[in-house]
């Protein structure tokens, strides 16, 4: 399969010869969007529309580009146009609901159009599945399970529907149902379904079966960091010594202090400037779907953002610190250090702005290798680490490690806490469970994070 860059070149060449090919313009818009070039995606999509392409799919590509460019009113309007043209367009419903949710934090507003589509066609399994996914993402697991059951009734053979119903049944502590559904979904070898089965077996305390399933899944997806985290969780439950090597917090968690770029007299001055830039860029009040943020928002950096001088300088300093960390952590035989080339390849970057009671649920980064947290601005209510402050306050706003983000039959508390400090960057293997403790007060907690794979 050609790379996205090769496909882009093919389409540009085609359009030189056939400049009025509206389908080629649509395809180019989609490729530019996938390449993280929203301005180019917008231009290509608009050209396809100017040439008379009526497709809702082109409006979806355009709406996504506008959202990436942070022209949110325009994005919302184009999503609505796509849904008028194709009222049961599941992808557009999901993205539109997410945009409205992130802008408002209002469940009713986020679900309004999707609820309307479901009311017109309640037997549409795709719409019911989309509604279930949205409900889970905004925190209503019980109603999400009801929607999943309706999707299951409409499409009992759809592997995605069966696997999602299994996942939600497990969250509802319906272990036997969850395992039965997951086995049904996984029978054809679907990797996501097999991972859901692993989760359900762990939640039910059926550790031997879970271990065998994880062994099989690991052979199929050896670099999936979530699978590594599931294996680590089982090793911790059983007291397996291999857990201590895999999650060697002392040697694998690195804390690095950023260096201010030239032109700044102090790190404090640079961070203040970066914070001001990020505050302007952040445009949401609530978290994106299926991400770890709670009581806060997430800003994804796109290629065009790295042309901003402050963002560019920040990531130049970050890269230097990452390179120093990789040299320090060295090589080894474990799944993390065995892949260390000391050449970082950044695969995604974002900023998180947590507000009052903000936190992160425990999670890992399945497609990463090295993960991070870089502190830009912190509230005054960050915990001091002092036991006298009380259990809930001493680690307020701190990064925690080791508490699984799964429903567990036994309690596995956090094993390590790291204090946030302005300018500090924390680096760690992507398979380590991590989250953030909630904090009080109205001041923001502003961070930047990214994923790295070996270059």
N, C-alpha and C positions, 0 to 999 in steps of 0.2 A: 504494500500500500504506500503511495507516495506521501511524503511529508506535507504538512500544511504549507510550508514555504514553497515546495515544488508545485503544489496545487494552485497556490496564489500566482506563481509565475505563468503557469499554463493558462489561467483565466485572463490575466493581463494581456498575454499574447493573443488569445482568442478575441478579446475586446478591441485590440488594435485593428484586427481584420473585420470584426463585426460589431461596431460600436453601438448598434441599436438592439443587440441581443439582450433582452430584458431578463431572461433566465440566467444568463451568464453573470449579469450584474447582481442578481439575487445571490447566486452561488459565491461570488466574490465577497459580497457583504457578510455572508455566513462565515467564510474563511477568515476574513479580517477580524470578525468578532471572536472567533476561536483563538486567533493569534494575540488577543488582547490589544487590538488597535481600534478602539471604538470610533474615533473620528473618521477613519477610513471606512469602517463598516457603515456609519451613518451616510456618508457620501454615496457609497455604492447602492445602499438600499433605496435612498431617495431617487437615484437615477433609474433604478428598476421601476419604481412607482411612477415617475415622470413618463416612462415609456409605456405605461398602461397596465403594468402587472397588478392584477386585483388580489393576489393571494394574501390570505391572513398570515401565512408563514413569513412573508416579507415584512409585514407590520411587526411581527414578533421580533425579528432580527433588528429592525429599526428601534423598537422600544427598548430592547436590551442594550443597544449601543447608547441611546439617550440616557438610560439609567447609569451606565458606566461613566458617561460624561457629566453625571450629576445634574442633568436638566430634568428634574423629577416630575414637574408638572407636565412637561411635554411627553415624557415616557409614559406616564399614567394615561394620558389622552390617547396615545398610539396603542397601548394595550387594549383600551376600551374599543378602539376601532377594529382591532383584530378579533375581538370577541363578538362584535356586532356582525362581522363577516362570517364568523364560524363559531356559533354559540356553544358548541360542545368541544372546543379546542382545549384539550387538557393542559398542554404545556403552557399556553397563554393564561389559563385560569390559575395555575400554580404560581407563575411568576408575578401575575398581577396581584394575587392575594398576598404574596410575600412583600411586594413593594408597598402596598397599603398598610400592611402590618408594621413594617419597619418605619414608615412615616408617622403612624398614629398610635401604634400599640393597642388598637381597638379591634377586638375579636369580631364584632358584628360587621364592621365596615370591611374587614379583610375577607370575610366569608360571604358577603352579600351577593356578589355575582355568581359565585360557585354554588351557593345554596339555591339561587334562582335556576341555574342550569339543571341541578339535581332534581328540583321540583318538576321541571318539564319532562325529564327522562330519568326516573328513579331506578330503572333497571340497567342503566349504563354503568358497567363495572369500572370503566376508566375514570368516570367522574366521581364515583363513590370512593375509589382508591385515592384519587387526588384530595378529596375532602378529608379522608382519614389521615393522610400525610400532613395536611395543613393543621388539623386539630391536634395531632400529636405534637407538632412543632410549636404550637402556641400553648401547650401544657395541659390539654384536656384528653388524657389517655383513655378514660372510660368512654367518652363519646366517639373518640377515634376508633375504638374497638367495635362499637356498634356499627359505624360506617364500614369498617373492614368486613364485618359479618355480612352486611348487605352486598358488598362487592363480591364476597365469596359465594353468596347464593346466586348471583348473576353470572359468575364466571368461575365455577369450581375447579376448572382445569388450568387457570392462569397461574403460572408459577409465582409471579410477582405478588399477586393477590394472596395466595396461600402463604407465602413466606412472610408477608407483612402481617397477616392475621396471626401467624405463629409468634412473631415478635411481640405483638401487643398482648396476646394471651399470656405469654411469659411475664410481661410487666404486670399483668393483673393477677399473678400467682396462680394461674390455671395451668399447672405444670404438665399434667397428662395431656391436655388438649394441645398445649404448645408443642410438646415433643411429637405428638402424632401428626400435627399439621406440618411441622418442620421436616419430619421424615418424608412426608408426602411431597413436599416441595423439592427436597434434596434428592429425590429418587433418580432424577435425570442428570444429576451431577452439577447442577447450577451452584456456582461458588458462593454467591450471597446466601442462598438457602442453606448451604452447609454451615456457614458461619452462624446463621440464626439457630441452627440445630445445636451447635456448640454452646451458644449462649443459654439456650433452654436447658440443656443437660447440666451445665454448671449451676444454674439457678435452682434446679431440682436436687442438687447434691449428688448427681450421678457422675462422679468424677472419673471413674475408670472408662466409662463409655465416652465421656467428653474428651479424655486424653487420646483415645484411639481415633476419634473423629478429627481432633486437632492435628494429629500426626498426618492424617491423610490430606487435610486441607493445606497444611504447611508444604507438603510435597508439590501441590498444585500451585501454590502462591507463596514461594519461599521468602519474598521480600515484603509481604503485606505486614505492616507493623501492628495492626490490630490482632492478627493471628498470633504474632509473637507475644503481645500483651495477654491474650487469653491463655497461652501456654505458661507464661510467667505467673499468672493468677493461680493456676492449678498447682504449680510447683510451690508457691507460697502456702497454699492450703495444706499441702501434704508434707511441708517441711523439707522439701528437696533442696539439697545444697546448691544445685545448679541455679536456683533463684538468686542467691547472693552474688553469683558471678554475672548473671544477666542484668540485675538491677544493683550494680555496685555504685551506690549514690556518691560515696566519697571520691571516687576517681572519675566518674562519668559526668557528674553535674559540675559544670564550670561556671564561675562568675568572673566576668571580665568588665573592666571599666572602659567606657568609650573615651577616645581622644578627640578633643575639639578640632575641627578642621582649621586650616590657616585662615586668618582673617577674624578669628574670634579669640578674644583675650582669655576667655574662661569657658569651661564646659557648661557652667550654669547659664551663661549668656546664650550659648548655642542652643541648649535645651529649651530655654524660654522662647527663642525664635521658632524652633521646630514645633513647640506646643501651639504657638499662635497659628502657624500654617496648618497644622492638623485640625485645629478647632474649626477653621474655615472650611476644610475639606469634609469633615464629618457632617452628614446631612440627615441622619436618622435618629429616632428616639428608642427604637426597639431592635432586638436581635434578628439576624437572618435565620431562616428555617434550618433546622438540623445542624446548628452550630452550638458551641458550648457557652456562649455569652448569655448572661441573665441580668436584667436591669441595666442595660447598656446597649451600645451600638457597635457595629463593625464596619470599617472602611477598607475595601479591597483596593490595593494599588494596581494600576494598569500601566502598560508600557509608557504611555504619555506622561504619567505622573513623575517618572524618573527624570524628566527634563526640568522639573522644578528644582531650582538650585538647592534649596534646603533639603528636599527629599534626596536628591543626588548626593549631597555632602554627608547626610546621615548614613546612607547605605555604603558610602565609601569607608566611613569609620567602622560601620558594622562589619564589612567584609574583612577589614584588617584584623579586627578582634576575633572573628571566626577562624581566620587562618592561623592566628596564634594559638587558639584553643585546640585546633586539630593537630598541630605539631605537639602540643603538650600532652594530649590524650593518647597519641601514639597508635600503634598497631596491636592486635591481639587475635585470639581465636574465637571470641564471642561474636554474636551476630552484628554488633555495632562496630567494634574496632577492626574486625576482619575486613570491612569495606572501606576503611579510612585511606583515602588517597592523598589527603591534605590539600585537595583541590575542590573547593566548594562550588556547587552549581545551585544557585537559588531558583526554586521552582514556584514560589508564591510568597507574597508578602501582604500584610494587612495591619491596620491599627484598630485598637479597641479603646472605647471610651466608656468606662463604667461609672454609673451614677450611684445615688444612695442605695444601699443594700446590694450593690452590684457584686457579681461573683461569676465564676466559671464552674459548670458541672464538670465532673471528672471525665477525662477523655484521653485519647491518643490521636496521632496523626497517621492514618493508615498508609498514605502514599509518600510519606517523608522518610527521612533517615536521621537527620539532626533537626531538632526543634528549638524554640527560643522564646524568650520574653525580654524585651528591652524597655526600661522604665524611663518615660519622658517627663511626666508630671504626676505628683502624688498628693492625695488629701492629707490633711493634718491628723486625721483619725486613724492612720495606719498603726497597727499594733506595735508595741515596743518589744514583744517577746518576753516580757516580765510576767512570771506566774502570778504575781500579786494583782495583775490586771483582771484576772478571771479567765476561765477557759475560753469563753466566746470572744474576748477582746484582745488577748495577748498576741494572736496571729491574724488580727483583722487586716484584710487586704493582702495577706502573704500568699505566695505560691506554695502549694502543697504537692507532695508526691506519694504515690503508693496506694491510694484508696481507689479500688476499682469502680469504674462507672457502669456497673452491672447490678442487677438484683442478685444478691448473694445469700446463700443459706447460712453463712457465718459472717461475723463482723471482721472486716479487715481494715483497720484504721490507717490514716496517713502515717507514713514512716519518716518523712523528712519535710521540714518547712524551710523556705528561703525568704529572707526579708527583702522587700523591694527597696531600692535606693535609686534616686535620680541618676541616670547615666549608667546604671548597672545593667549588664546583659547576662541573662542566665541561659546556658546552653545545655542540652541533654538529649539522650536518644529519643527518637520519636515514639518508641513503643512504651515509654514509661507513662503510667497513669499520672495525670496531673490536673489540678484545678486551682481555683482561687477562693479563699475565704471571704465571705461578705464583710462589708465595712459600713460604718454609720457616717452620717454627715452629708452635706449637700455638695461638697467639692468633688471634682472629677478625678478619676484614676486613669491616666492616659499612657498607653503602651504601644509599642510596635512589635510585631512578631513576623516570623518567616519560617519557611521550610527549606532545607538543603538536602540534596542528594550528592553522592560522590561524583566528581567530574572526571 
